[in-house]
Amino acid sequence: TPWRLVRTLLRREGPWGLVWRAVKRLGYCRAWWFVRQVDQPWHAALPAGFTLRILQPGDLEAYQRFRPGTQAQDYLGYLSQGHRGYAVWTRSGIAAATWVGRDRVMSRTLGQALAFEPDEWYLFDAYTRPEYRGRRLQAAILTAILRDAISARQRRLLLLIEPHNRPSLASRLRCGFERAGWVRQIRLGPWRWTFIRGPDRQPHPRCPAGGAGQEAPRRPG
């Protein structure tokens, strides 16, 4: 119910979370860049009873149970664009997942594409089912991502978090990410103005004009 959703948001994000969600619907959006160098030491073991593997096309139905509302073309679109989904599984299905994008990724926060350097990976759409939160599943996923990033000779990981998302902020800070810039966007009807101050203290990653770029799945639900 709507009131249950409001109570959940208040508990997770506080009153300012509701305020910023309302402001975003009116046309103003802001988010922070976070960055982590891949050569920084990190290890988090996967708890007993869980397994971790990369999502495949055949995992579509399991992912739809994990994120109800996901359309088949959206999920398969992720994979066809070269994005990689890291998922933690239990016997009953997926417990947590994070997607990793390269080159150019459609940001749902901004509604337009972001371009990245060849040695950068962008983390997005991280989610853990409520009953498994507090088990450090996302920390274990990050361990796998960093291992693969080092093998692929990547330099750093980046992600965007909206300031009201306090659980994600706390989780990523514990995992060694550092705040490194911001994004602000104003929307007025068909017009959009996006201002980016990236981790290098310049407008980077780039935001292609008009949001041109590959389409990515919509947020489930």
Secondary structure, 3 states (H helix, E strand, C coil): CHHHHHHHHHHHHCHHHHHHHHHHHHCEEEEEEEEEECCCCCCCCCCCCCEEEECCHHHHHHHHHHCCCCCHHHHHHHHHCCCEEEEEEECCEEEEEEEEECCEEEECCCCEEEECCCCEEEEEEEEECHHHCCCCHHHHHHHHHHHHHHHCCCCEEEEEECCCCHHHHHHHHHCCCEEEEEEEEEEECCEEEEEEECCCCCCCCECCHHHCCCCCCCCCC
